[in-house]
Amino acid sequence: MTHPSDLPPPEPEALAHSARLAGHIREEIRAAGGAIPFSRFMELALYAPGLGYYSAGATKFGAAGDFVTAPELGPVFAACVAEALAIVLRQIGPRARVLELGGGSGAFAEVALKRLMELDALPDRYAILEPSATLRQRQRERLQQRLSPPLFELVEWVDGPFPDDWHGVLFANEVIDALPTPRFAIRDGEVYEEHVVLDGEAFAIELRAADEFLRNAVRFVERCLGRALPDGYRSEVLPQLPCWVQAVAGGMKRGAMLFVDYGYVRGEYYSDERRDGTLRAFYRHRMHAQPLLWPGLQDITASVDFTALAEAGVAAGFDFAGYCTQASFLLGNGLADVLARIEKIDDEVERLRRTQEVKRLTLPSEMGERFQVMGFEKDVAFGAAFLAGDLSFRL
């Protein structure tokens, strides 16, 4: 993990932007009596309108940004995911919808729609829920340039989950890890919550007694583990996750949800070796442990507790469909056919590029095992989508 002193310094314009957001956060801290929960700091740092990391205009994805997501590597990831989505969409029929949470650069939507058309499984509507006005514009420009007019006409941008009853698929890649998360600490056997306070003009962490909501969430984790977390232990927990899943699914009456993210099952998430949790920040492809640094200029993220996600999906009224590594999911959803097509590419440079893409997506040392996939279904079936290396028994 990179030490903050080794990070490349931001440009003066970026620092000025960060200073504006920091000033906004300081005002809120003072108005709140001197402290805000870390989760609120994270929410402001990432999503404050016009200033937050995901709300402002700086490049986030790819070589020029701070991190690379699977769809940005090339078409392989989205093509394989589309194979799994097509199974569900065909069961629902011509009125099916797709709701993609976030949208990155639009790379996933571009490839997924093209592949769904090839598979004769196009939805009636393809909606992208994107909170960033800048990213919406970039997605729109990309898709308008790269999709045929009939395909582009299927795409829309929405401000929230579908408000009506609907049938279809919800897809989210690297979304849950960016949900503002409370941070807790155990001290003298009691649960405390990390708050952000001011040390002069600088941000600092201070522990304050947790409220009942957070305290009950931590005690639930301990009951599931069958042991108390030791003094000094710090980590994250998302007690709001069940409500969030219910909210984004909205009025889905028939369909499926598919989540891709990095994380662990509960027993691994709260292991002794993670005594300081999983929270980290990303800046220009460097990971470090200073989330209070340069608000608005860096991503802040925490790993996903996939056991908690499974519980939340079932609590929202869905059947659990499966859980496996990203590598296993891609292998079970058309990767062999993709590899066969790659081998037939005449351009040696392009063939090598696609081969490297597959390696990054599937090797254990890359994204293959660090990222996992979890699915839920309601009156539909994913079929064999999770049969290659299902890990449900670990939950």
ABEGO torsion letter per residue (X at the ends): XBBAAABBBBBAAAAAAAAAAAAAAAAAAAAAGGBBBAAAAAAAAAABBGABAAABABBABEAABABBBAAAAEAAAAAAAAAAAAAAAAAAEAABBBBBBEAEAGAAAAAAAAAAAAAGABBABBBBBBABAAAAAAAAAAAAAABBAAAAAABBBBABBBABBBBEBBBBBGAAAABBBBBBBBBGGBBBBBBBBBBEABBBBBBBBBBAAAAAAAAAAAAAAGBBBBBGBBBBBBAAAAAAAAAAAEABABEBBBBBBBEBBAAAAABAABAAEABBBBBGGBBBABAABGBGABBBBBBBBAAAAAAAAAAAGBBBAEBBBAAAAAAABGAAAAAAAAAABABAAAAAAAAAAAAAAABAABAAAABBBBBBBBGBBAEAAAABGBAAAAX
